[in-house]
Amino acid sequence: MRYTFFLCLLVSCGGPARVQILSEPEGALVTWNGEERGRTPLTLKESFRGTVDLLLELESYEPYRSAINMRPEWYEVPPLDLLAEPKDRTFSFVLDPEDVDHKSLKERALEFQP
């Protein structure tokens, strides 16, 4: 009986952390661990702890890939997380414009025949 109480206590520990992803410019497609989740600015409720593979993609901009550390702080692990709210995390990225070879692009446009 006593173990049931502790088991229930551990199961109730923790909760999803709020993760905010921002980009400049806004509107980048966010892929979180291989799953498309939306466009920036984006707020996720995430209970996953560990390293996350993040990919930001926006037309005319270089794709941005990063490994995000979502490991819990010392106060976010059971049983301490009963007393503390999960830490909100905000990640902000600046996307670089795509390098375009304008000369070859112009040549291809001139050669184009519908």
C-alpha positions in Angstrom: 0.0 0.0 0.0 2.8 2.3 0.9 4.5 1.7 -2.4 1.4 2.6 -4.3 1.4 6.0 -2.8 5.0 6.6 -3.8 4.4 5.2 -7.3 1.4 7.6 -7.7 3.6 10.5 -6.5 6.3 9.8 -9.0 3.8 9.4 -11.9 2.3 12.8 -11.0 5.7 14.5 -11.0 6.7 16.9 -13.8 4.7 18.4 -16.5 5.2 19.8 -19.9 7.6 22.7 -20.3 6.6 25.6 -22.5 9.0 26.1 -25.4 8.9 29.2 -27.5 10.7 29.2 -30.9 11.2 32.6 -32.6 12.9 33.4 -35.9 13.9 36.5 -37.8 12.1 36.7 -40.2 9.0 35.1 -38.9 7.1 32.3 -40.7 9.8 29.6 -40.7 8.6 26.0 -40.7 9.6 24.3 -37.5 10.5 20.6 -37.6 10.9 19.2 -34.1 12.6 15.8 -33.9 11.5 15.1 -37.5 7.9 16.2 -37.0 6.6 19.4 -38.5 5.0 21.4 -35.7 4.1 24.8 -37.2 5.6 28.1 -38.1 7.4 30.7 -36.1 6.6 32.3 -33.7 5.6 29.0 -32.2 4.9 27.9 -28.6 5.0 24.2 -27.8 4.1 22.3 -24.6 6.8 19.6 -24.5 7.4 16.9 -21.9 10.4 15.4 -23.8 13.7 15.7 -21.9 17.0 15.3 -23.7 18.5 16.6 -26.9 16.0 17.7 -29.7 16.8 18.0 -33.4 15.4 21.3 -34.6 15.1 22.4 -38.2 13.9 25.8 -39.4 13.1 26.3 -43.1 11.9 29.4 -45.0 11.8 30.0 -48.7 14.8 32.1 -49.9 16.7 31.5 -46.6 19.3 28.9 -45.7 17.8 26.1 -43.6 18.9 26.2 -40.0 19.6 23.0 -38.1 20.5 22.8 -34.4 20.5 20.3 -31.5 18.6 21.9 -28.6 19.3 20.8 -25.0 16.0 20.1 -23.2 17.6 18.4 -20.2 15.8 19.2 -17.0 17.3 21.5 -14.4 18.1 20.0 -11.0 14.8 21.2 -9.6 12.8 19.6 -12.4 13.5 16.0 -11.6 11.3 13.8 -9.4 10.5 14.4 -6.6 11.6 18.0 -6.6 9.4 18.9 -9.5 6.4 18.6 -7.3 7.4 21.9 -5.8 8.5 23.8 -8.9 7.0 24.6 -12.3 8.8 23.4 -15.4 11.2 26.0 -16.8 9.9 27.9 -19.8 12.5 28.0 -22.6 12.8 30.5 -25.4 15.0 30.0 -28.5 15.5 32.7 -31.0 17.2 32.3 -34.4 18.2 34.6 -37.2 18.0 33.0 -40.6 20.6 33.9 -43.3 19.4 34.7 -46.9 20.2 32.0 -49.4 23.3 32.5 -51.5 22.1 32.8 -55.1 24.2 32.8 -58.2 22.4 35.7 -60.0 24.3 35.3 -63.2 23.3 31.6 -63.7 19.8 32.3 -62.6 19.5 35.1 -65.2 20.9 32.7 -67.9 18.4 30.0 -67.0 15.5 32.5 -67.1 16.6 33.7 -70.5 16.8 30.1 -71.8 13.4 29.2 -70.4 10.8 28.4 -73.0 7.3 27.4 -71.8 
